[in-house]
Amino acid sequence: MQFYRVFVYGTLKRGFNLAWALDGQKFIGRAVTKPLYRMYNCGSYPALVISDDGFEIIGELWEVDLHGLTLLDEVEGISTGLYERGLVELKEPVGFEDVEAYFYCHAVDGFADVGRDWFSFLQPQISRLVGSRDNTVPRSLSGLHFRSVFRSLGERLRRRLY
């Protein structure tokens, strides 16, 4: 059986609304790209693009089978041209080559720059939603709240795919 390595950086990460698409696949661990990319806020999901003045992007490394890769392609809108899968260069973990990520296919003009980490970008927004006084949210609470906010999208995709 052939396996593929995929770097995920946003809604596919554990604890987020599309993490279900990686159920049954192998989580390798935390991963960081080389500073060749930027991430932008598209509203309910981030957009990864190649950039001359990039950052190290924080995400996760997964090993997926062909079924898992096909599902990820569908969830990420490969057939509609929303994203394309391409090679990504990792700084950590060391020694992993032929890793792919999903790159946004449209202009990002006017979108907010997310920085290095999707969770860190969302944390102040989530804090306002749950009324935190110190602007911090425990990871478990923020993940649960984030999932509930976008659960309907995941459920619609799941019904369409199965």
N, C-alpha and C positions, 0 to 999 in steps of 0.2 A: 504494500500500500504506500502511495506517495503522500508526503506531508509538505506543507507550505508554512513558512514563517511570516507572520503578519504583525506589524506594529500598529497599535490602536492608541488614540490620543484624546478621544472625546466621549461621545455617547455610547461607544462600544465597550468602554472600560468597566471593570467590575464596579457594581453599585450604581450604574447609570441606566437610563431607560432602555437602551438597546443591547445591554449585556446578555440578554437571553439568547441572542444570535450566536454566542460563543459557548452555549451549554454543550457539554460533551466533548469539548476541545481541550487541549493541554495548555494551561497557563505556565509560561516559562518564568516570568518575573517582571519587575520594573525595568524600564528601558529609557534611555535618553539618546536623542539623535545628535549628530554633529551639528554645529551652528549654521545650517544651510537652509533653514525653513522658517516660515512665520505662520502663525495661526490667527484666524480672524473669526469674529462672532457673526454667524448668519442668523441669529435669533435663538433657535432651540438646539443648534448644533454648531460645531466649529468647522472651519475650512482650513486645511493645510495646503500651503503653496511653497514652491521653491523660491528662495530669495537670496540676492547677493548680500544683503545685510541681515541675515537670519539669526535666530536664537537656537539654543539647544531646547528641543521640545521634550517634555516629560510624558511618558505613556507606558504602555505595557506591551510585552512581547508574547505572542501566542503561536502555538503550532497547531495547524488545522488540517483536516483531511479534505479531499476534493468536495465532499458534500458541504462541509463547513465553509469552504472558500466560495462555493456557488451561492450559498445562502448569504454570506457577507456581500458578495457582488450585487445581489438583489436588494438587500437592505440599503446599501450605499448608493443605489441608483446608477450602476454602471451602464445598464441598457438605455437609460434616459439621458445619459451624458452629464449627470450631476457631478459624479466623481470618476476618476480613472485610477486603476491600480498601477503602481510603479515602484521601482526600487528606492529604498530609503537607506541612508547611511547612519549607522548607530555608533555612538561613542561608548555606551554601556548597554548591555553587557558586551565585553570584548569577545571577539572571535566568531560573531554571528554575521554571515554574509548571505546574500540572496534573500534579504528581508524586504517585504513589500509593505506599502502603506496606501491609503486612499487619499489622492490629491484632488482638490476642488478644481473643477473645469471652467469656472466662470470668473469674471472680474470681481475683485474684492474692494473696489473703490467705494469709499464711504462706510465700510464696515469697521467696527472697533477692533483694534489689535488686542488679542487675548494675552499675549506674552508667552511664557513657557508652559503653562499648565492650565487646562480647562477648569479643573476643580478650583484652583486659586482665583481664577477670574470670576467664577460663579459664587464663591463664598460670600462676598458682601451682599449680593442680590438675595441670596437665600436667607442671610441673616435678617435683612429687612422684612422678608416674608414671614419669618417665624418670630420676629420681635426680639432678637438677641440684643442685649445692651452693650456687650463688649465687642460686637462685630465678629465673633467667632462662633462656629457651629461645630459640634462634634461630628466627625466624619460619618458616623452611622446615621445620625439624624438628617444631615444634609442629603445623604444618598437616598434615604427613604422618602424625604420630601421631594427631591428632584424626580425620583421615579414616579411618585404619585402625580406630579404636575404633567408629565409627558406619557403616562401609562397608556392613554387612549391611542396614541400613535403606534406604540409597540403592539397593542392588541389588534389594531387594524392590519398592520403588516403581517402579523402572525396568522390571522384568518385568511389573508390573501395568499400566503405561501403554503399553507397546509390544507 
